[in-house]
């Protein structure tokens, strides 16, 4: 199965643990696509930096646009106002980290 890796920036005044972030992401996906749609996404949290508010997730390449749409609907995490932005997308982790390093 081909995969895509997404670098995400969590824009919020608060800091969130990885579980809180994942709960918000799964909730958004389930709300938009239901359990069947969510099962096709193959979402995995690869890396999470609580201090910088950065996350890396892995998804099935055919479901990339669905995940991007679900991310756009996140307005709060753990009942606190927040937004999540996609910084970069890549087919490999190595290239993703390289892209993120050169853009910041």
N, C-alpha and C positions, 0 to 999 in steps of 0.2 A: 504494500500500500504506500502510495506517495503521500508525503506530509508537507505541511507548511509550518514554519515557525514565525510567531509574531512577537515583536518587542512592544510592550505596552507601558504607558505612563499613567499612573494613577494621580489625578489632579484633585487634591483635597487638603484641607487644613490639618486633618487628623492623620495619624499613621495607622495602618491596618495590618493585622496578621494575615498570613497567606490563606488561612481557612476562611476568614471573613471575605476576602477578595474572591476566592473560588465560589463561595456560597452565592455571592452577588452575581457572578458570571453565570453559574448554572441556573440560577433563578431567572435571569434574563433570557437564556436560551430556552428553558422550559416554557416560559410565558409565550414566547414567539412561535416555537416549533413543536411543543409537546414532547412527550417521552420518546416517541418514535424518531422524530427529527433530531432530538438530543443524542440518541444512541448512535446515529450515523456520523456525528461530529468527531468522535474519538478524542475528546479534549484531555490534555495532560498538562499540568503545571511543571515546567522544566526548571525554572529559576525564579527566585523572588527576593527582591531587596527591599525590606521594609523601610529602611532609612531614606533611600532615594525614591521610593515609590515606583519602582520598576519591576516588571514581570515579563517572563518569557513563557509562552504557551505553545503547545504543538497541537495541530488539528489536521484532519484529513483534507487533502488538497481540493477535493470536490466540494467541500463545505465551507471554504474560506469566506465567501461572500456572506453566508448565513451568520458566521461568527462575527464578522465585522458589523453586520446589522445589529446583532444582539449586544455587542459592546457599546454601540452608539445609544442604546436605550437605557444604559445604566446611569441613574441620576443620584443614587445613594448607595452607600455600603454601610451595613450595620446601622441603619437609620440615621446616618450622617451624610449631608450633601457631598457628593463627589462626582467626578466624571472620569472616564477611562478613554485614553486616546491611543490609537495605533501609531507607533513611531516608524517601524519598518517591518517588512515581510520578506522571508527568504525560504529557500528550499533546504538549506543546511544551517546548522547552528553556527558553524565556523564563519560562514558568510554573514549571518545575521549579526554576530558580535562585531565583525569587522565593519559592517555598515553603521552600526550604532556608535562605535568608537569614532569613526571619521565624521559623523554628523554632529557630534557634541563637542 
